């Protein structure tokens, strides 16, 4: 079990935003790999629409 935890930690450390480089709040869905702040800036360009 310890080995599994180490692998998860190592994977999290390698995961960072493609635009700004932060490691916090990274969106991995659809292999985006951008943080939520950068995603907010580029979402409409990617075809995502905001629901009200």
CHARMM-style PDB file with segment names, atoms N, HN, CA, C and O in Angstrom:
ATOM      1  N   UNK     1       0.819  -1.193   0.000  1.00  0.00      PROA
ATOM      2  CA  UNK     1       0.000   0.000   0.000  1.00  0.00      PROA
ATOM      3  C   UNK     1       0.867   1.264   0.000  1.00  0.00      PROA
ATOM      4  O   UNK     1       0.512   2.255  -0.639  1.00  0.00      PROA
ATOM      5  N   UNK     2       1.974   1.238   0.695  1.00  0.00      PROA
ATOM      6  HN  UNK     2       2.262   0.434   1.214  1.00  0.00      PROA
ATOM      7  CA  UNK     2       2.849   2.406   0.705  1.00  0.00      PROA
ATOM      8  C   UNK     2       3.383   2.723  -0.677  1.00  0.00      PROA
ATOM      9  O   UNK     2       3.535   3.889  -1.039  1.00  0.00      PROA
ATOM     10  N   UNK     3       3.670   1.678  -1.452  1.00  0.00      PROA
ATOM     11  HN  UNK     3       3.547   0.730  -1.157  1.00  0.00      PROA
ATOM     12  CA  UNK     3       4.182   1.892  -2.802  1.00  0.00      PROA
ATOM     13  C   UNK     3       3.140   2.616  -3.664  1.00  0.00      PROA
ATOM     14  O   UNK     3       3.483   3.514  -4.433  1.00  0.00      PROA
ATOM     15  N   UNK     4       1.874   2.223  -3.534  1.00  0.00      PROA
ATOM     16  HN  UNK     4       1.596   1.493  -2.910  1.00  0.00      PROA
ATOM     17  CA  UNK     4       0.807   2.874  -4.286  1.00  0.00      PROA
ATOM     18  C   UNK     4       0.694   4.348  -3.923  1.00  0.00      PROA
ATOM     19  O   UNK     4       0.525   5.193  -4.802  1.00  0.00      PROA
ATOM     20  N   UNK     5       0.784   4.658  -2.637  1.00  0.00      PROA
ATOM     21  HN  UNK     5       0.921   3.971  -1.924  1.00  0.00      PROA
ATOM     22  CA  UNK     5       0.689   6.049  -2.202  1.00  0.00      PROA
ATOM     23  C   UNK     5       1.838   6.870  -2.764  1.00  0.00      PROA
ATOM     24  O   UNK     5       1.634   8.011  -3.179  1.00  0.00      PROA
ATOM     25  N   UNK     6       3.032   6.315  -2.784  1.00  0.00      PROA
ATOM     26  HN  UNK     6       3.198   5.389  -2.447  1.00  0.00      PROA
ATOM     27  CA  UNK     6       4.186   7.030  -3.326  1.00  0.00      PROA
ATOM     28  C   UNK     6       3.992   7.329  -4.806  1.00  0.00      PROA
ATOM     29  O   UNK     6       4.330   8.417  -5.271  1.00  0.00      PROA
ATOM     30  N   UNK     7       3.448   6.366  -5.545  1.00  0.00      PROA
ATOM     31  HN  UNK     7       3.174   5.482  -5.166  1.00  0.00      PROA
ATOM     32  CA  UNK     7       3.214   6.567  -6.976  1.00  0.00      PROA
ATOM     33  C   UNK     7       2.213   7.688  -7.216  1.00  0.00      PROA
ATOM     34  O   UNK     7       2.385   8.487  -8.136  1.00  0.00      PROA
ATOM     35  N   UNK     8       1.173   7.752  -6.401  1.00  0.00      PROA
ATOM     36  HN  UNK     8       1.032   7.103  -5.653  1.00  0.00      PROA
ATOM     37  CA  UNK     8       0.165   8.800  -6.543  1.00  0.00      PROA
ATOM     38  C   UNK     8       0.781  10.164  -6.242  1.00  0.00      PROA
ATOM     39  O   UNK     8       0.523  11.136  -6.952  1.00  0.00      PROA
ATOM     40  N   UNK     9       1.587  10.233  -5.198  1.00  0.00      PROA
ATOM     41  HN  UNK     9       1.796   9.444  -4.620  1.00  0.00      PROA
ATOM     42  CA  UNK     9       2.233  11.493  -4.848  1.00  0.00      PROA
ATOM     43  C   UNK     9       3.174  11.949  -5.951  1.00  0.00      PROA
ATOM     44  O   UNK     9       3.203  13.131  -6.294  1.00  0.00      PROA
ATOM     45  N   UNK    10       3.939  11.029  -6.506  1.00  0.00      PROA
ATOM     46  HN  UNK    10       3.915  10.068  -6.227  1.00  0.00      PROA
ATOM     47  CA  UNK    10       4.873  11.375  -7.577  1.00  0.00      PROA
ATOM     48  C   UNK    10       4.114  11.865  -8.811  1.00  0.00      PROA
ATOM     49  O   UNK    10       4.548  12.799  -9.484  1.00  0.00      PROA
ATOM     50  N   UNK    11       2.995  11.236  -9.096  1.00  0.00      PROA
ATOM     51  HN  UNK    11       2.643  10.477  -8.548  1.00  0.00      PROA
ATOM     52  CA  UNK    11       2.190  11.649 -10.246  1.00  0.00      PROA
ATOM     53  C   UNK    11       1.627  13.051 -10.037  1.00  0.00      PROA
ATOM     54  O   UNK    11       1.602  13.853 -10.971  1.00  0.00      PROA
ATOM     55  N   UNK    12       1.175  13.353  -8.825  1.00  0.00      PROA
ATOM     56  HN  UNK    12       1.195  12.702  -8.067  1.00  0.00      PROA
ATOM     57  CA  UNK    12       0.640  14.681  -8.535  1.00  0.00      PROA
ATOM     58  C   UNK    12       1.712  15.749  -8.663  1.00  0.00      PROA
ATOM     59  O   UNK    12       1.432  16.859  -9.116  1.00  0.00      PROA
ATOM     60  N   UNK    13       2.932  15.427  -8.271  1.00  0.00      PROA
ATOM     61  HN  UNK    13       3.160  14.526  -7.903  1.00  0.00      PROA
ATOM     62  CA  UNK    13       4.018  16.391  -8.350  1.00  0.00      PROA
ATOM     63  C   UNK    13       4.379  16.694  -9.790  1.00  0.00      PROA
ATOM     64  O   UNK    13       4.793  17.812 -10.096  1.00  0.00      PROA
ATOM     65  N   UNK    14       4.234  15.732 -10.676  1.00  0.00      PROA
ATOM     66  HN  UNK    14       3.897  14.824 -10.427  1.00  0.00      PROA
ATOM     67  CA  UNK    14       4.579  15.938 -12.079  1.00  0.00      PROA
ATOM     68  C   UNK    14       3.473  16.653 -12.854  1.00  0.00      PROA
ATOM     69  O   UNK    14       3.712  17.172 -13.944  1.00  0.00      PROA
ATOM     70  N   UNK    15       2.278  16.680 -12.297  1.00  0.00      PROA
ATOM     71  HN  UNK    15       2.084  16.258 -11.411  1.00  0.00      PROA
ATOM     72  CA  UNK    15       1.128  17.269 -12.970  1.00  0.00      PROA
ATOM     73  C   UNK    15       1.131  18.775 -12.745  1.00  0.00      PROA
ATOM     74  O   UNK    15       1.053  19.224 -11.601  1.00  0.00      PROA
ATOM     75  N   UNK    16       1.219  19.561 -13.810  1.00  0.00      PROA
ATOM     76  HN  UNK    16       1.282  19.197 -14.739  1.00  0.00      PROA
ATOM     77  CA  UNK    16       1.156  21.010 -13.656  1.00  0.00      PROA
ATOM     78  C   UNK    16       0.472  21.637 -14.856  1.00  0.00      PROA
ATOM     79  O   UNK    16       0.348  21.018 -15.913  1.00  0.00      PROA
ATOM     80  N   UNK    17       0.031  22.869 -14.680  1.00  0.00      PROA
ATOM     81  HN  UNK    17       0.132  23.372 -13.822  1.00  0.00      PROA
ATOM     82  CA  UNK    17      -0.692  23.602 -15.711  1.00  0.00      PROA
ATOM     83  C   UNK    17       0.229  23.880 -16.895  1.00  0.00      PROA
ATOM     84  O   UNK    17       1.382  24.275 -16.716  1.00  0.00      PROA
ATOM     85  N   UNK    18      -0.281  23.674 -18.091  1.00  0.00      PROA
ATOM     86  HN  UNK    18      -1.217  23.353 -18.237  1.00  0.00      PROA
ATOM     87  CA  UNK    18       0.505  23.926 -19.306  1.00  0.00      PROA
ATOM     88  C   UNK    18       0.749  25.409 -19.535  1.00  0.00      PROA
ATOM     89  O   UNK    18       1.745  25.789 -20.150  1.00  0.00      PROA
ATOM     90  N   UNK    19      -0.157  26.248 -19.042  1.00  0.00      PROA
ATOM     91  HN  UNK    19      -0.966  25.939 -18.543  1.00  0.00      PROA
ATOM     92  CA  UNK    19      -0.056  27.677 -19.314  1.00  0.00      PROA
ATOM     93  C   UNK    19       0.771  28.426 -18.272  1.00  0.00      PROA
ATOM     94  O   UNK    19       1.672  29.187 -18.623  1.00  0.00      PROA
ATOM     95  N   UNK    20       0.465  28.212 -16.987  1.00  0.00      PROA
ATOM     96  HN  UNK    20      -0.267  27.594 -16.701  1.00  0.00      PROA
ATOM     97  CA  UNK    20       1.137  29.008 -15.949  1.00  0.00      PROA
ATOM     98  C   UNK    20       2.092  28.191 -15.084  1.00  0.00      PROA
ATOM     99  O   UNK    20       2.912  28.772 -14.373  1.00  0.00      PROA
ATOM    100  N   UNK    21       2.012  26.872 -15.124  1.00  0.00      PROA
ATOM    101  HN  UNK    21       1.347  26.400 -15.703  1.00  0.00      PROA
ATOM    102  CA  UNK    21       2.947  26.039 -14.398  1.00  0.00      PROA
ATOM    103  C   UNK    21       2.575  25.707 -12.966  1.00  0.00      PROA
ATOM    104  O   UNK    21       3.334  25.013 -12.289  1.00  0.00      PROA
ATOM    105  N   UNK    22       1.432  26.176 -12.479  1.00  0.00      PROA
ATOM    106  HN  UNK    22       0.816  26.740 -13.029  1.00  0.00      PROA
ATOM    107  CA  UNK    22       1.028  25.864 -11.106  1.00  0.00      PROA
ATOM    108  C   UNK    22       0.621  24.403 -10.995  1.00  0.00      PROA
ATOM    109  O   UNK    22       0.225  23.777 -11.979  1.00  0.00      PROA
ATOM    110  N   UNK    23       0.724  23.875  -9.791  1.00  0.00      PROA
ATOM    111  HN  UNK    23       1.045  24.383  -8.992  1.00  0.00      PROA
ATOM    112  CA  UNK    23       0.368  22.478  -9.556  1.00  0.00      PROA
ATOM    113  C   UNK    23      -0.969  22.347  -8.824  1.00  0.00      PROA
ATOM    114  O   UNK    23      -1.368  21.238  -8.469  1.00  0.00      PROA
ATOM    115  N   UNK    24      -1.658  23.452  -8.594  1.00  0.00      PROA
ATOM    116  HN  UNK    24      -1.334  24.353  -8.882  1.00  0.00      PROA
ATOM    117  CA  UNK    24      -2.904  23.425  -7.844  1.00  0.00      PROA
ATOM    118  C   UNK    24      -4.101  23.507  -8.783  1.00  0.00      PROA
ATOM    119  O   UNK    24      -4.082  24.251  -9.763  1.00  0.00      PROA
ATOM    120  N   UNK    25      -5.130  22.745  -8.478  1.00  0.00      PROA
ATOM    121  HN  UNK    25      -5.145  22.140  -7.682  1.00  0.00      PROA
ATOM    122  CA  UNK    25      -6.414  22.767  -9.190  1.00  0.00      PROA
ATOM    123  C   UNK    25      -6.258  22.511 -10.678  1.00  0.00      PROA
ATOM    124  O   UNK    25      -6.809  23.253 -11.492  1.00  0.00      PROA
ATOM    125  N   UNK    26      -5.518  21.474 -11.048  1.00  0.00      PROA
ATOM    126  HN  UNK    26      -5.071  20.872 -10.387  1.00  0.00      PROA
ATOM    127  CA  UNK    26      -5.287  21.144 -12.452  1.00  0.00      PROA
ATOM    128  C   UNK    26      -6.433  20.288 -12.974  1.00  0.00      PROA
ATOM    129  O   UNK    26      -6.802  19.291 -12.352  1.00  0.00      PROA
ATOM    130  N   UNK    27      -6.995  20.675 -14.110  1.00  0.00      PROA
ATOM    131  HN  UNK    27      -6.695  21.485 -14.615  1.00  0.00      PROA
ATOM    132  CA  UNK    27      -8.092  19.945 -14.747  1.00  0.00      PROA
ATOM    133  C   UNK    27      -7.485  18.945 -15.719  1.00  0.00      PROA
ATOM    134  O   UNK    27      -6.826  19.325 -16.686  1.00  0.00      PROA
ATOM    135  N   UNK    28      -7.716  17.655 -15.450  1.00  0.00      PROA
ATOM    136  HN  UNK    28      -8.251  17.346 -14.664  1.00  0.00      PROA
ATOM    137  CA  UNK    28      -7.123  16.611 -16.281  1.00  0.00      PROA
ATOM    138  C   UNK    28      -8.108  16.041 -17.290  1.00  0.00      PROA
ATOM    139  O   UNK    28      -7.708  15.339 -18.219  1.00  0.00      PROA
ATOM    140  N   UNK    29      -9.389  16.335 -17.116  1.00  0.00      PROA
ATOM    141  HN  UNK    29      -9.713  16.905 -16.361  1.00  0.00      PROA
ATOM    142  CA  UNK    29     -10.396  15.766 -18.004  1.00  0.00      PROA
ATOM    143  C   UNK    29     -10.132  16.191 -19.446  1.00  0.00      PROA
ATOM    144  O   UNK    29      -9.761  17.337 -19.700  1.00  0.00      PROA
ATOM    145  N   UNK    30     -10.322  15.282 -20.376  1.00  0.00      PROA
ATOM    146  HN  UNK    30     -10.623  14.351 -20.170  1.00  0.00      PROA
ATOM    147  CA  UNK    30     -10.040  15.485 -21.795  1.00  0.00      PROA
ATOM    148  C   UNK    30      -8.567  15.811 -22.034  1.00  0.00      PROA
ATOM    149  O   UNK    30      -8.216  16.388 -23.062  1.00  0.00      PROA
ATOM    150  N   UNK    31      -7.699  15.438 -21.078  1.00  0.00      PROA
ATOM    151  HN  UNK    31      -7.984  14.969 -20.242  1.00  0.00      PROA
ATOM    152  CA  UNK    31      -6.256  15.672 -21.182  1.00  0.00      PROA
ATOM    153  C   UNK    31      -5.927  17.150 -21.360  1.00  0.00      PROA
ATOM    154  O   UNK    31      -5.004  17.496 -22.098  1.00  0.00      PROA
ATOM    155  N   UNK    32      -6.678  18.024 -20.688  1.00  0.00      PROA
ATOM    156  HN  UNK    32      -7.428  17.743 -20.089  1.00  0.00      PROA
ATOM    157  CA  UNK    32      -6.448  19.468 -20.794  1.00  0.00      PROA
ATOM    158  C   UNK    32      -5.179  19.896 -20.072  1.00  0.00      PROA
ATOM    159  O   UNK    32      -4.364  20.628 -20.633  1.00  0.00      PROA
ATOM    160  N   UNK    33      -5.005  19.448 -18.832  1.00  0.00      PROA
ATOM    161  HN  UNK    33      -5.668  18.854 -18.376  1.00  0.00      PROA
ATOM    162  CA  UNK    33      -3.852  19.798 -18.000  1.00  0.00      PROA
ATOM    163  C   UNK    33      -3.646  21.305 -17.894  1.00  0.00      PROA
ATOM    164  O   UNK    33      -2.546  21.811 -18.119  1.00  0.00      PROA
ATOM    165  N   UNK    34      -4.711  22.010 -17.551  1.00  0.00      PROA
ATOM    166  HN  UNK    34      -5.604  21.599 -17.368  1.00  0.00      PROA
ATOM    167  CA  UNK    34      -4.632  23.438 -17.249  1.00  0.00      PROA
ATOM    168  C   UNK    34      -5.316  23.673 -15.910  1.00  0.00      PROA
ATOM    169  O   UNK    34      -6.247  22.949 -15.555  1.00  0.00      PROA
ATOM    170  N   UNK    35      -4.868  24.671 -15.169  1.00  0.00      PROA
ATOM    171  HN  UNK    35      -4.112  25.259 -15.458  1.00  0.00      PROA
ATOM    172  CA  UNK    35      -5.481  24.954 -13.873  1.00  0.00      PROA
ATOM    173  C   UNK    35      -6.832  25.647 -14.093  1.00  0.00      PROA
ATOM    174  O   UNK    35      -7.139  26.106 -15.193  1.00  0.00      PROA
ATOM    175  N   UNK    36      -7.610  25.710 -13.045  1.00  0.00      PROA
ATOM    176  HN  UNK    36      -7.360  25.337 -12.151  1.00  0.00      PROA
ATOM    177  CA  UNK    36      -8.965  26.266 -13.182  1.00  0.00      PROA
ATOM    178  C   UNK    36      -8.934  27.733 -13.572  1.00  0.00      PROA
ATOM    179  O   UNK    36      -9.839  28.205 -14.261  1.00  0.00      PROA
ATOM    180  N   UNK    37      -7.917  28.459 -13.149  1.00  0.00      PROA
ATOM    181  HN  UNK    37      -7.182  28.076 -12.589  1.00  0.00      PROA
ATOM    182  CA  UNK    37      -7.836  29.889 -13.480  1.00  0.00      PROA
ATOM    183  C   UNK    37      -7.542  30.089 -14.973  1.00  0.00      PROA
ATOM    184  O   UNK    37      -8.154  30.935 -15.625  1.00  0.00      PROA
ATOM    185  N   UNK    38      -6.612  29.311 -15.498  1.00  0.00      PROA
ATOM    186  HN  UNK    38      -6.115  28.624 -14.969  1.00  0.00      PROA
ATOM    187  CA  UNK    38      -6.299  29.410 -16.923  1.00  0.00      PROA
ATOM    188  C   UNK    38      -7.455  28.876 -17.771  1.00  0.00      PROA
ATOM    189  O   UNK    38      -7.734  29.396 -18.851  1.00  0.00      PROA
ATOM    190  N   UNK    39      -8.125  27.830 -17.270  1.00  0.00      PROA
ATOM    191  HN  UNK    39      -7.898  27.408 -16.393  1.00  0.00      PROA
ATOM    192  CA  UNK    39      -9.259  27.268 -17.994  1.00  0.00      PROA
ATOM    193  C   UNK    39     -10.355  28.300 -18.170  1.00  0.00      PROA
ATOM    194  O   UNK    39     -10.994  28.363 -19.221  1.00  0.00      PROA
ATOM    195  N   UNK    40     -10.574  29.105 -17.151  1.00  0.00      PROA
ATOM    196  HN  UNK    40     -10.056  29.054 -16.297  1.00  0.00      PROA
ATOM    197  CA  UNK    40     -11.607  30.133 -17.225  1.00  0.00      PROA
ATOM    198  C   UNK    40     -11.326  31.111 -18.359  1.00  0.00      PROA
ATOM    199  O   UNK    40     -12.253  31.614 -18.993  1.00  0.00      PROA
ATOM    200  N   UNK    41     -10.049  31.381 -18.613  1.00  0.00      PROA
ATOM    201  HN  UNK    41      -9.296  30.972 -18.098  1.00  0.00      PROA
ATOM    202  CA  UNK    41      -9.662  32.307 -19.680  1.00  0.00      PROA
ATOM    203  C   UNK    41      -9.841  31.700 -21.075  1.00  0.00      PROA
ATOM    204  O   UNK    41     -10.204  32.410 -22.012  1.00  0.00      PROA
ATOM    205  N   UNK    42      -9.589  30.397 -21.222  1.00  0.00      PROA
ATOM    206  HN  UNK    42      -9.293  29.820 -20.461  1.00  0.00      PROA
ATOM    207  CA  UNK    42      -9.580  29.788 -22.556  1.00  0.00      PROA
ATOM    208  C   UNK    42     -10.785  28.903 -22.847  1.00  0.00      PROA
ATOM    209  O   UNK    42     -10.867  28.316 -23.925  1.00  0.00      PROA
ATOM    210  N   UNK    43     -11.723  28.796 -21.906  1.00  0.00      PROA
ATOM    211  HN  UNK    43     -11.656  29.273 -21.030  1.00  0.00      PROA
ATOM    212  CA  UNK    43     -12.851  27.859 -22.046  1.00  0.00      PROA
ATOM    213  C   UNK    43     -13.672  28.111 -23.307  1.00  0.00      PROA
ATOM    214  O   UNK    43     -13.992  27.163 -24.025  1.00  0.00      PROA
ATOM    215  N   UNK    44     -14.017  29.351 -23.590  1.00  0.00      PROA
ATOM    216  HN  UNK    44     -13.757  30.120 -23.007  1.00  0.00      PROA
ATOM    217  CA  UNK    44     -14.848  29.642 -24.768  1.00  0.00      PROA
ATOM    218  C   UNK    44     -14.126  29.328 -26.071  1.00  0.00      PROA
ATOM    219  O   UNK    44     -14.754  28.896 -27.037  1.00  0.00      PROA
ATOM    220  N   UNK    45     -12.820  29.540 -26.107  1.00  0.00      PROA
ATOM    221  HN  UNK    45     -12.310  29.892 -25.322  1.00  0.00      PROA
ATOM    222  CA  UNK    45     -12.032  29.211 -27.307  1.00  0.00      PROA
ATOM    223  C   UNK    45     -12.041  27.711 -27.577  1.00  0.00      PROA
ATOM    224  O   UNK    45     -11.985  27.277 -28.728  1.00  0.00      PROA
ATOM    225  N   UNK    46     -12.113  26.922 -26.498  1.00  0.00      PROA
ATOM    226  HN  UNK    46     -12.158  27.275 -25.564  1.00  0.00      PROA
ATOM    227  CA  UNK    46     -12.119  25.471 -26.622  1.00  0.00      PROA
ATOM    228  C   UNK    46     -13.510  24.921 -26.929  1.00  0.00      PROA
ATOM    229  O   UNK    46     -13.650  23.739 -27.243  1.00  0.00      PROA
ATOM    230  N   UNK    47     -14.535  25.760 -26.842  1.00  0.00      PROA
ATOM    231  HN  UNK    47     -14.421  26.721 -26.587  1.00  0.00      PROA
ATOM    232  CA  UNK    47     -15.890  25.335 -27.150  1.00  0.00      PROA
ATOM    233  C   UNK    47     -16.761  25.039 -25.937  1.00  0.00      PROA
ATOM    234  O   UNK    47     -17.871  24.532 -26.096  1.00  0.00      PROA
ATOM    235  N   UNK    48     -16.299  25.334 -24.755  1.00  0.00      PROA
ATOM    236  HN  UNK    48     -15.396  25.745 -24.626  1.00  0.00      PROA
ATOM    237  CA  UNK    48     -17.101  25.157 -23.548  1.00  0.00      PROA
ATOM    238  C   UNK    48     -17.997  26.364 -23.362  1.00  0.00      PROA
ATOM    239  O   UNK    48     -17.592  27.499 -23.616  1.00  0.00      PROA
ATOM    240  N   UNK    49     -19.234  26.108 -22.911  1.00  0.00      PROA
ATOM    241  HN  UNK    49     -19.563  25.186 -22.705  1.00  0.00      PROA
ATOM    242  CA  UNK    49     -20.188  27.184 -22.699  1.00  0.00      PROA
ATOM    243  C   UNK    49     -20.569  27.231 -21.230  1.00  0.00      PROA
ATOM    244  O   UNK    49     -20.688  26.190 -20.584  1.00  0.00      PROA
ATOM    245  N   UNK    50     -20.760  28.426 -20.702  1.00  0.00      PROA
ATOM    246  HN  UNK    50     -20.664  29.272 -21.227  1.00  0.00      PROA
ATOM    247  CA  UNK    50     -21.114  28.611 -19.299  1.00  0.00      PROA
ATOM    248  C   UNK    50     -22.628  28.480 -19.136  1.00  0.00      PROA
ATOM    249  O   UNK    50     -23.399  29.098 -19.870  1.00  0.00      PROA
ATOM    250  N   UNK    51     -23.034  27.678 -18.176  1.00  0.00      PROA
ATOM    251  HN  UNK    51     -22.407  27.176 -17.580  1.00  0.00      PROA
ATOM    252  CA  UNK    51     -24.450  27.533 -17.864  1.00  0.00      PROA
ATOM    253  C   UNK    51     -24.828  28.547 -16.803  1.00  0.00      PROA
ATOM    254  O   UNK    51     -24.079  28.763 -15.850  1.00  0.00      PROA
ATOM    255  N   UNK    52     -25.963  29.159 -16.961  1.00  0.00      PROA
ATOM    256  HN  UNK    52     -26.571  28.984 -17.735  1.00  0.00      PROA
ATOM    257  CA  UNK    52     -26.441  30.121 -15.967  1.00  0.00      PROA
ATOM    258  C   UNK    52     -27.388  29.491 -14.987  1.00  0.00      PROA
ATOM    259  OT1 UNK    52     -27.882  30.167 -14.084  1.00  0.00      PROA
TER     260      UNK     52
END
